[in-house]
Amino acid sequence: MYGLFSEERARHPRPDFFRKNYQLLSGKWDFAFDDENVGIKENWQNGKTDFPMQILVPFTYQCEMSGIGDATYHPIIWYKRTFTLNENLSGDRVLIKFGAVDYKCDVYINSCKVLSHEGGYTPFSQDITEYLSDGENTLVVRVEDYWDTAQPRGKQYWNDGLMGCWYTPCSGIWQDVYLEKTGSLSVDYIHVTPDIDTHSTKIEVFLGEIPQSSDVSIEYTIMFGDRLVRKVTSSVPFRRYAISIDMIDANRIDSVKLWSPDTPNLYNLNVKVFKDGEPTDEVSTYFGMRKIEVKGGEVLLNNMPIYQRLVLDQGYWEESLLTPPSAEAIKKDVELIKAFGFNGVRKHQKIEDPRFYYWCDRLGLLCWGELPSAYEFNIASMNKLSRDMSEFIRRDYNHPSIIAWVPLNESWGVREIYSNKNQQDFSIMLYYLCKSLDQTRLVSGNDGWEQTVTDISAIHDYVAYGDDLTIHFKTREKVDSSYASWRMSFADGFAATEDSAFMVTEYGGIAILNKGIQGKISNMETWGYHEKVESEEEFIDRFKGLTDAIRNLPYCRGYCYTQLTDVMQEVNGLLTPDRVPKIDPQIIANININPQGY
């Protein structure tokens, strides 16, 4: 079993689903644009065609780190590389795994099509054992990524240049590609559901196929640090099997170690599958014992009220766009968020690299998981959003740091939701889809305004000064029954419940003159909300005035400041694009954590 906090675990593409025998396929690949869509007709999939360029995977061709840096529109692209299996992968089954490919792709091994996948932010895999040769193998990937506003895009713009708060799109492979070794009966995924009230946890293991032998068992080993907590073996008659485990240690008072931002306690879980007495697969995941709910207008973490101090994070880098430039950069972002005194992050319009959530889990940072938006409403967009929300929850179910799901933001893609019954029903469906798949987390149904069913009465308000916020939010009754910055707080016929918690989930957006990039980027002037402030002192005064106004609302349960970093034309970050603080983080932390002592 590899330690939860080992360096190898932290660098693995999925620290929360770790197999020790794996082989990264990231690095230099051959690459080609196929603007005329001739590749299939000319049989590029056989791997014998020379591609004219090289690209550094997992960086997309639009970014500098890919080695190409071409932001123009190329809806069809091809990748190719050869590989030979490492010794530690030979002699058993081999899976190929893709962290994320935007948007639709076909994968070929040695001229044979082995899988197709649609969805730009979610992982996929396939057993490729039967297609592999003993020596060198050729891997070819064909990708389609059109300017289609019915597909979940997030902040990726659907035209040339930049617009508003939408940025350069990212096409193709943008997370790691790797191989993993398994036996004949493997683990597909594992869900761990903690219950702090009964001091127990339910472990659900989903096998890759239906057991063909009556002698199949799973060994569950739970560790807290170096201490063995439980080791249990159970026979497994079905493909999907659940077991509940008592987490109480009789030798210790309050022995169940709860997860919170102040005490990010994690349990390592090793799952080992046996068939006819022989091991066939072994996977390490982890979990935290924590509970999140809303009750009586409060957000409760582990049955105690918690005030959320969140920051909005787009997850873009200047040199690498959506792909983190390194494993170290992921950890650094989490550390910087905490240094500014925030206890949480709203990862905006992006399903992030799994290592980001790993570091939120380890370092103690609350996280809201948000589905990237589509920008039109039709059957196709509804199907795609529902699919991606389900896959998001499936992948990241075990992360204790994730406490809320956000399926819609600011009515993007459902612009008539205030009065349109179809769009209202879709919002309600997404809320209950999240709840049916995951009852351990909150759901902010349409974050910002025009909400239907929701656990969080979430309002966005970008006024410039705290006095204006105070007027807008004088009473909760006023804001719940009227409008936020631009639109009504709730859709027609809907209202906040007595349990839902009120939060200001976007505010601020303060930009500073002469800090970071200024002037024009691509076709756009750089901007923040309202006029740019001229000095650090003016920024601090405005940030403190806005934040204090929110904190002084007796019914408010938290806030989310816009935003962590500058992103292209949007220069309202606390950090420049290369992660240099514009303001001393300790000053912001003092306002966030101890406003009276500032």
GUDRENRO-570362 format. One line per field, with one value per residue (C-alpha): x, y, z; residue number from 1; chain. Coordinates in steps of 0.25 Angstrom, whole numbers, plus 2048, in hexadecimal, padded with zeros to 3 digits. Each point is the difference from the previous one (the first is absolute). Last residue first. Example, Ala and Ser with C-alpha at 12.3 -4.5 7.8 and 13.67 -1.06 7.14 Angstrom:
# GUDRENRO-570362
X: 837 7FA $
Y: 7FC 7F2 $
Z: 81D 802 $
sevo: 2 1 $
zaba: A A $
***
This chain:
# GUDRENRO-570362
X: 7E2 7FB 7F2 800 807 800 7FD 806 80C 802 7FF 80C 807 7FF 808 7F9 803 804 809 7F9 805 7F2 801 7FA 7F5 7F9 7F7 808 7F6 806 809 7FC 805 800 7F8 7F3 7F5 7FD 7F7 7F7 7FB 7F4 7F8 7F4 807 806 80C 809 7FB 802 80E 804 7FC 806 80D 802 7FE 809 80B 7FF 801 80C 807 7FE 7F9 7F3 7FA 7F2 7F4 802 80D 806 80B 7FC 7FD 803 80D 804 7FF 805 805 807 804 7FE 801 7F1 7F9 7F4 7F5 7F7 7F8 7F4 7FC 7FA 7F9 7FA 7F2 7FE 7F3 7F9 7F4 7FE 804 7F5 7FB 7F4 807 80F 807 80A 7FB 80A 80B 807 7F7 7F1 7F4 7F9 80D 807 7F5 7FD 80F 800 809 806 800 802 80C 806 7FF 807 80B 805 802 7F3 803 7F4 7FF 7F5 800 7F4 807 7F9 7F9 7F3 7FD 80A 7FF 80D 80F 802 7F5 7FE 80A 800 805 808 7FE 7F4 808 7FA 7F1 804 808 7F5 7F6 806 802 7F1 7FC 809 7FA 7F2 802 805 7F4 7F7 806 7FD 80D 807 800 810 802 80D 807 7F5 80A 807 7FA 804 807 804 804 809 80C 80C 7FC 804 7F9 7F6 809 800 7F1 7FB 807 7FB 7F2 801 806 7F5 7F5 807 801 7F2 7FB 809 7FB 7F1 801 804 80C 80D 805 806 80C 7FB 805 806 800 80D 803 80F 807 80F 7FE 7F2 802 80D 7F9 7F5 80B 806 7F3 802 7F4 7F2 7FF 7F6 805 807 7FA 80A 800 806 805 80B 809 80A 7F6 7FD 80F 802 7F5 807 80E 7FB 7FB 80D 808 7FA 804 7FA 7F2 7F8 7F4 809 80F 808 7F7 7FA 7F1 7F8 7F5 801 7F5 804 7F8 7FF 7F5 7FA 7FE 7F6 802 7FA 80D 7FF 7F3 7FB 7F5 7F3 7F8 808 809 809 80F 806 80E 808 80B 803 80B 803 80A 7FD 805 7FC 800 805 7FF 7F7 7F6 7FE 806 7FD 808 7FB 809 7F9 809 7F8 802 800 7FF 7FF 7FE 7FA 7F7 801 7FC 809 7F8 807 7F7 806 80A 801 7F3 804 7F2 800 7F6 800 7F4 802 7FB 801 7FE 804 7F9 804 80B 806 805 80D 802 80C 7FD 807 80F 809 80B 7F8 7F1 7FF 7F4 802 7F5 802 7F6 7FC 7FC 7FF 7F2 808 7FB 7FF 7F8 80A 808 7FD 7F9 803 7F7 806 7F7 806 7FC 801 7F0 7FF 80D 7FB 80A 7FD 80B 7FE 80A 802 802 808 806 7FD 80A 80C 804 80B 7FE 804 800 7FB 801 7F6 7FE 7FF 7F8 7FB 801 7F9 805 7F8 7F2 7FE 7FB 805 80D 806 7F9 7F3 7FA 808 804 7FB 7F8 7FE 7F5 7FB 7F4 809 807 80D 805 809 803 80C 807 809 80B 808 80B 806 80E 803 7F8 7F3 7F4 7F2 7FB 805 7F9 7F6 7FA 800 7F8 801 7F7 802 7FE 7F5 7FE 808 804 807 80A 800 80B 80C 80A 7F8 7F6 7F8 7F4 7FD 7F6 803 809 808 801 808 801 803 805 7FE 80A 7FC 80C 80E 806 7FE 80C 809 7FC 7F7 806 7FB 7FD 7FA 7F5 7F6 7F6 7F7 7F3 7F9 80C 7FD 80C 807 80D 80A 807 80B 7F4 805 7FC 7F2 7F6 805 7FB 80A 800 808 80B 7FD 808 7FC 800 7F9 805 7F6 802 7F8 7F4 7F7 805 7F8 7FF 7F0 802 80A 7F9 7F8 804 805 808 80B 80B 809 80B 801 80A 7FE 7F4 7FF 802 801 7F9 802 7FE 7F1 7FA 7F2 800 80E 7FA 80B 80B 808 7FB 801 80E 804 7FA 7F5 7F6 80A 802 7FA $
Y: 8B3 7FB 801 7F9 7F4 7F4 807 80E 7FA 7F6 80C 807 7F3 7FD 80D 806 7FE 7F1 7FA 7F4 800 806 80B 7FD 806 7FF 80B 800 7FA 801 7F4 7F9 808 7F7 7FD 807 805 7FE 7F5 803 7F9 7FD 80D 802 80A 808 807 7F6 804 80F 7FD 7F9 80C 80A 7F8 7FD 80F 805 7F6 803 80F 7FD 7F8 80B 806 7F8 7FB 805 7F7 7F1 7FD 802 7FD 806 7F5 7FC 7F8 805 810 809 7FB 7F3 7FF 80B 80E 803 7F7 7F8 7FC 7F5 801 7F7 7F2 7F5 80A 7F5 7FD 7F2 7F8 7FA 809 7FE 80B 803 7FB 804 809 7FD 804 80C 808 806 80A 803 7F7 802 7FF 7F5 7FA 80D 807 7F4 7FF 80E 80C 7F9 80A 80C 7F9 7FC 80F 804 7F6 806 7FD 7F7 7F3 7F7 7F1 7F9 7F2 7FB 7F3 7F3 802 7FE 80B 80B 80C 806 7FD 7F1 7F8 7F4 802 7F1 7FC 7F3 7F2 7FC 7FC 7FA 803 80E 803 7FC 807 80D 7FD 7FD 80C 808 7F9 802 80F 800 7F9 809 80D 80C 803 7F5 808 801 7F1 7FE 809 803 806 7F3 7F2 7F2 805 7F5 802 7FB 7FB 800 7F2 7FA 7F2 804 806 7F7 7FC 80E 805 7F5 803 80F 7FD 7F7 80A 80B 7F8 7FC 80E 806 7F6 802 80F 80C 808 804 7F4 802 7F9 7F8 806 7F9 808 7FE 802 800 7F8 7FD 7F1 801 80D 7F9 7F4 809 807 7F2 7FC 80A 80A 7FF 80E 80C 806 7F8 807 800 7FE 805 80D 807 805 7F5 7F5 804 801 7F2 7FA 807 7FB 7F2 800 807 7F5 7F6 808 80A 7FE 7FD 80A 80B 7FB 80D 80A 7F6 7FE 7F9 80A 802 807 802 7FB 804 7F6 802 7F3 7FC 7F2 7F3 7FB 80C 807 80A 808 805 7F7 7F4 7FE 7F4 7FB 7F4 7FC 7F3 802 7F6 7F9 7F8 7F4 7F6 7F1 7F6 7F1 7FA 7F1 7F8 7FC 80E 80B 80F 809 80E 809 80C 80B 808 80F 80B 80E 807 80F 7FF 7F4 7F1 7F8 7F6 7F5 7FD 80A 7F9 7F5 7F1 7FC 805 804 7FF 7F5 7FB 7FF 7F7 803 7F7 803 7F5 7F5 7F4 807 7F9 809 803 80A 808 80C 80B 7FD 80B 806 80C 7FC 7F3 7F8 7F3 7FA 7F2 7FC 7F2 7F7 7F1 7FE 803 808 80D 80A 80A 80C 800 80B 800 807 804 805 807 7FF 809 800 80F 802 7F8 7FF 7FC 7FA 7FD 7F7 7FF 7F6 7F6 7F4 7F1 7FB 807 80F 808 80E 809 80F 80D 80C 80C 80A 7F7 807 80F 80B 80D 80E 807 805 80B 80A 7FB 7FB 7FD 7F7 7FA 7F6 805 7F5 805 7F3 7F9 7F6 7FC 808 80C 7F8 807 7F2 7F7 7F3 7F7 7F4 7F9 7F6 7F6 7F8 7F4 7FB 7F2 7F5 805 806 800 7F5 807 80D 800 80E 80D 80D 80D 80D 80E 800 7F7 7F5 7F3 7F6 7F3 7F5 803 7F7 806 7FB 807 80A 80A 808 80E 80A 80D 803 7F4 7FD 7F7 7F6 7F1 7F4 7F3 7F4 7F2 7F7 7FB 80D 80D 800 7FE 80D 7FE 806 80D 807 80D 807 80C 805 80D 804 80D 809 80E 80A 800 7FA 7FF 7F4 7FB 7FB 809 80C 7FD 7FE 7F2 7FB 7FB 7F2 7FC 808 802 7FC 805 7FB 7F2 7F5 7F6 7F1 800 7F9 80B 809 7F7 80B 800 801 80B 809 809 80D 806 7F4 806 7F7 7FB 7F6 7FE 805 7FE 7F9 7F1 7FD 7F2 7F9 7F5 806 802 80D 805 80C 804 800 805 7FC 80B 800 7F1 800 80A 7F8 806 7F5 7F5 7F6 7F2 $
Z: 82C 80D 7FE 7F3 806 7F6 7F3 803 806 7F4 7F6 808 801 7F1 7FD 7F4 7F2 803 7F5 7FA 7F1 7FC 80A 80E 808 7F3 7F9 7F3 7F6 7F2 802 80D 80D 80C 80C 7FE 802 80F 805 80C 80C 809 7FF 80A 809 7F4 806 7F9 7F3 803 806 7F3 7F7 809 802 7F1 7FD 80B 7FC 7F1 803 808 7F6 7F6 7F4 800 7F3 7FD 801 7FF 7FB 7F2 7F5 7F3 7F6 7F2 803 80E 801 80B 80D 805 80E 80A 7F9 803 80A 7FD 80A 7FD 80D 801 7FD 809 809 809 806 806 7FD 80C 800 7F1 7F6 7F5 7F3 7F7 7F7 801 80C 803 7F4 7F6 7FF 80D 809 7FF 808 80A 805 801 808 809 804 805 7FC 7F5 7F5 809 807 7F3 7FC 80C 7FE 7F3 7F1 7FE 7FA 806 7FE 809 805 808 802 802 7F2 7F9 7F6 7FF 7F7 806 802 801 7F9 809 80B 805 80D 802 807 7F8 7F3 7F4 803 805 7F4 7F7 809 7FD 7F2 7FE 807 7F7 7F4 805 801 7F2 7FB 808 7FA 809 807 7F9 7F3 7FF 802 7FA 80A 80B 809 802 7FF 806 80C 80A 80E 80B 7F9 80A 804 7F2 7FE 7F6 7F6 7F4 801 804 7F3 7F8 804 7FD 7F3 7FB 805 7F9 7F3 800 803 7F6 7F5 803 7FF 808 7FB 807 807 80E 807 80C 80D 80C 80C 809 80F 802 80A 7FB 7FD 7FA 7F9 7FB 7FA 7FA 7F8 7FD 7F9 7F5 800 7FB 7FC 800 80D 80A 80C 80B 80F 80D 7FB 808 7F4 804 7FF 7F1 7FE 805 7F7 7F4 804 800 7F2 7FC 806 7F7 7F4 7F5 804 7F4 7FD 7FA 7FF 800 807 809 801 80C 801 80F 808 80F 80B 80F 805 80E 807 809 808 7FD 7F9 7F6 801 7F7 807 7FB 809 7FC 7F4 800 7FF 807 802 801 7F5 7F5 7F9 7F4 7FD 7F6 7FF 7F5 7FD 80D 800 809 7F5 7FD 809 800 809 804 808 808 805 80B 800 80B 7FA 80E 7FF 7F2 805 800 80D 807 806 80D 808 80D 7FC 802 7FA 7F3 7F9 7F1 7FE 7F2 7F6 7F4 7F2 7F3 7F1 7F7 809 809 807 80C 80B 807 80A 805 809 807 7FD 805 7F7 7FC 802 7F9 7FA 7F9 7F9 7FA 7F5 7FC 7F4 801 7F9 7F3 7F4 808 7F7 7FA 803 80F 807 80F 80A 80E 80A 80C 80F 80C 801 7FF 7F8 7F5 7F4 7F2 7F8 7F2 7F8 7F1 7F5 808 7F9 7FD 7F6 806 7FF 7FA 7FD 7F4 800 7F9 808 7FF 7F5 7F4 7F5 7FF 80A 7FD 803 80A 804 80A 7F5 7F3 7FB 7F2 7F5 804 80A 80D 80A 80E 802 7F3 803 7F2 7FA 7FD 7F5 7FB 7FB 808 7F9 804 7F9 809 7FA 809 7F9 807 801 804 805 7F9 807 7FB 809 80C 7FD 80C 7FF 807 802 808 800 7FB 7F1 7FE 7F5 800 7F5 803 7FB 7F1 7FA 7F8 80A 80B 7FC 809 7FB 806 804 808 806 805 80F 80A 7F5 804 7F9 807 800 804 804 7FD 7FD 808 809 7F4 7FA 7F3 7F3 7FB 7F3 7FE 7F8 802 7F6 7FF 7FB 804 7FD 804 802 80E 7FB 80B 7FA 80A 809 80B 7F8 800 7F5 7FC 80D 80B 804 7F8 7FA 7F1 7F3 7F2 7F2 803 7F8 7FC 804 80D 7FA 804 7F5 7F7 7F5 801 80F 7FF 7F5 809 7F9 80D 804 809 803 80C 803 80F 80A 80F 807 7FF 80F 804 80C 80A 80E 7FD 807 7FF 809 7FC 7F1 7F6 80A 805 80E 801 7FC 80A 80B 809 7FE 802 7F5 804 $
sevo: 598 597 596 595 594 593 592 591 590 589 588 587 586 585 584 583 582 581 580 579 578 577 576 575 574 573 572 571 570 569 568 567 566 565 564 563 562 561 560 559 558 557 556 555 554 553 552 551 550 549 548 547 546 545 544 543 542 541 540 539 538 537 536 535 534 533 532 531 530 529 528 527 526 525 524 523 522 521 520 519 518 517 516 515 514 513 512 511 510 509 508 507 506 505 504 503 502 501 500 499 498 497 496 495 494 493 492 491 490 489 488 487 486 485 484 483 482 481 480 479 478 477 476 475 474 473 472 471 470 469 468 467 466 465 464 463 462 461 460 459 458 457 456 455 454 453 452 451 450 449 448 447 446 445 444 443 442 441 440 439 438 437 436 435 434 433 432 431 430 429 428 427 426 425 424 423 422 421 420 419 418 417 416 415 414 413 412 411 410 409 408 407 406 405 404 403 402 401 400 399 398 397 396 395 394 393 392 391 390 389 388 387 386 385 384 383 382 381 380 379 378 377 376 375 374 373 372 371 370 369 368 367 366 365 364 363 362 361 360 359 358 357 356 355 354 353 352 351 350 349 348 347 346 345 344 343 342 341 340 339 338 337 336 335 334 333 332 331 330 329 328 327 326 325 324 323 322 321 320 319 318 317 316 315 314 313 312 311 310 309 308 307 306 305 304 303 302 301 300 299 298 297 296 295 294 293 292 291 290 289 288 287 286 285 284 283 282 281 280 279 278 277 276 275 274 273 272 271 270 269 268 267 266 265 264 263 262 261 260 259 258 257 256 255 254 253 252 251 250 249 248 247 246 245 244 243 242 241 240 239 238 237 236 235 234 233 232 231 230 229 228 227 226 225 224 223 222 221 220 219 218 217 216 215 214 213 212 211 210 209 208 207 206 205 204 203 202 201 200 199 198 197 196 195 194 193 192 191 190 189 188 187 186 185 184 183 182 181 180 179 178 177 176 175 174 173 172 171 170 169 168 167 166 165 164 163 162 161 160 159 158 157 156 155 154 153 152 151 150 149 148 147 146 145 144 143 142 141 140 139 138 137 136 135 134 133 132 131 130 129 128 127 126 125 124 123 122 121 120 119 118 117 116 115 114 113 112 111 110 109 108 107 106 105 104 103 102 101 100 99 98 97 96 95 94 93 92 91 90 89 88 87 86 85 84 83 82 81 80 79 78 77 76 75 74 73 72 71 70 69 68 67 66 65 64 63 62 61 60 59 58 57 56 55 54 53 52 51 50 49 48 47 46 45 44 43 42 41 40 39 38 37 36 35 34 33 32 31 30 29 28 27 26 25 24 23 22 21 20 19 18 17 16 15 14 13 12 11 10 9 8 7 6 5 4 3 2 1 $
zaba: A A A A A A A A A A A A A A A A A A A A A A A A A A A A A A A A A A A A A A A A A A A A A A A A A A A A A A A A A A A A A A A A A A A A A A A A A A A A A A A A A A A A A A A A A A A A A A A A A A A A A A A A A A A A A A A A A A A A A A A A A A A A A A A A A A A A A A A A A A A A A A A A A A A A A A A A A A A A A A A A A A A A A A A A A A A A A A A A A A A A A A A A A A A A A A A A A A A A A A A A A A A A A A A A A A A A A A A A A A A A A A A A A A A A A A A A A A A A A A A A A A A A A A A A A A A A A A A A A A A A A A A A A A A A A A A A A A A A A A A A A A A A A A A A A A A A A A A A A A A A A A A A A A A A A A A A A A A A A A A A A A A A A A A A A A A A A A A A A A A A A A A A A A A A A A A A A A A A A A A A A A A A A A A A A A A A A A A A A A A A A A A A A A A A A A A A A A A A A A A A A A A A A A A A A A A A A A A A A A A A A A A A A A A A A A A A A A A A A A A A A A A A A A A A A A A A A A A A A A A A A A A A A A A A A A A A A A A A A A A A A A A A A A A A A A A A A A A A A A A A A A A A A A A A A A A A A A A A A A A A A A A A A A A A A A A A A A A A A A A A A A A A A A A A A A A A A A A A A A A A A A A A A A A A A A A A A A A A A A A A A A A A A A A A A A A A A A A A A A $
***
